[in-house]
């Protein structure tokens, strides 16, 4: 994944979202509903784009290039990728 700056932990994702640093939040399809609603609420307050990843947390971890499960992934800087434009296009 050729992203500039991103994070994969729930607590760090919440911190980045609350500080309005996050530009995109990816949530795995099997993320627990309470965590999902908490992330969506904070993203709504900070006007951050949320994309619901259709795969599981294992698939999101693999897509991120990690060997562990990733329930939430936050993108702060897209770098040279086109991820933010792709997520906004699917949200519309």
C-alpha positions as CSV (number, residue, x, y, z in Angstrom):
1,X,0.0,0.0,0.0
2,X,1.6,3.3,-1.1
3,X,0.1,5.6,1.4
4,X,1.7,8.6,3.0
5,X,0.6,8.3,6.6
6,X,-1.8,5.8,8.1
7,X,-2.6,4.1,11.4
8,X,-4.4,0.8,12.1
9,X,-5.3,0.8,15.8
10,X,-8.7,1.8,17.2
11,X,-7.4,4.1,19.9
12,X,-5.1,5.9,17.5
13,X,-7.8,6.1,14.9
14,X,-10.1,7.8,17.5
15,X,-7.3,10.2,18.5
16,X,-6.6,11.2,14.9
17,X,-10.3,11.6,14.1
18,X,-11.0,13.8,17.2
19,X,-8.0,16.0,16.3
20,X,-9.3,16.4,12.8
21,X,-6.1,15.0,11.4
22,X,-7.7,11.9,9.8
23,X,-9.0,12.3,6.2
24,X,-10.4,8.8,5.7
25,X,-11.5,6.0,8.1
26,X,-11.8,2.5,6.8
27,X,-13.9,0.1,8.9
28,X,-13.9,-3.6,8.4
29,X,-17.2,-5.3,7.7
30,X,-17.1,-7.5,10.8
31,X,-16.2,-4.7,13.2
32,X,-18.3,-4.8,16.4
33,X,-21.4,-2.5,16.1
34,X,-20.5,-0.5,19.3
35,X,-17.0,0.3,18.0
36,X,-18.4,1.0,14.5
37,X,-21.0,3.5,15.8
38,X,-18.4,5.2,18.1
39,X,-16.0,5.7,15.1
40,X,-18.9,7.0,12.9
41,X,-20.0,9.4,15.6
42,X,-16.5,11.0,16.0
43,X,-16.0,11.0,12.3
44,X,-19.3,12.9,11.9
45,X,-18.2,15.5,14.4
46,X,-14.9,16.1,12.7
47,X,-16.4,15.8,9.2
48,X,-14.1,12.9,8.3
49,X,-15.0,10.5,5.4
50,X,-15.9,7.0,6.5
51,X,-15.7,4.0,4.1
52,X,-17.1,0.6,5.1
53,X,-14.8,-2.0,3.8
54,X,-16.8,-4.9,2.5
55,X,-14.3,-7.6,3.6
56,X,-13.4,-8.9,7.0
57,X,-10.7,-7.6,9.3
58,X,-8.4,-10.3,8.0
59,X,-8.9,-9.0,4.4
60,X,-8.3,-5.4,5.5
61,X,-5.1,-6.4,7.2
62,X,-3.9,-8.2,4.1
63,X,-4.8,-5.2,2.0
64,X,-2.8,-2.9,4.3
65,X,0.2,-5.3,4.0
66,X,0.0,-6.4,7.6
67,X,0.1,-10.0,8.9
68,X,-2.5,-9.4,11.5
69,X,-6.2,-8.4,11.6
70,X,-7.1,-4.8,11.2
71,X,-10.6,-3.6,12.2
72,X,-10.1,0.1,11.7
73,X,-7.6,1.9,9.5
74,X,-7.2,5.7,9.4
75,X,-5.5,7.6,6.6
76,X,-4.0,11.0,7.5
77,X,-2.0,11.6,4.3
78,X,-2.7,9.8,1.1
79,X,0.8,10.2,-0.4
80,X,0.9,9.2,-4.0
81,X,-2.2,6.9,-3.9
82,X,-5.7,7.7,-5.1
83,X,-7.4,6.2,-2.1
84,X,-9.3,9.3,-0.9
85,X,-10.8,9.9,-4.4
86,X,-11.8,6.3,-4.6
87,X,-13.5,6.3,-1.3
88,X,-15.4,9.5,-2.0
89,X,-16.5,8.1,-5.4
90,X,-17.9,5.0,-3.7
91,X,-19.6,7.0,-1.0
92,X,-21.6,9.1,-3.5
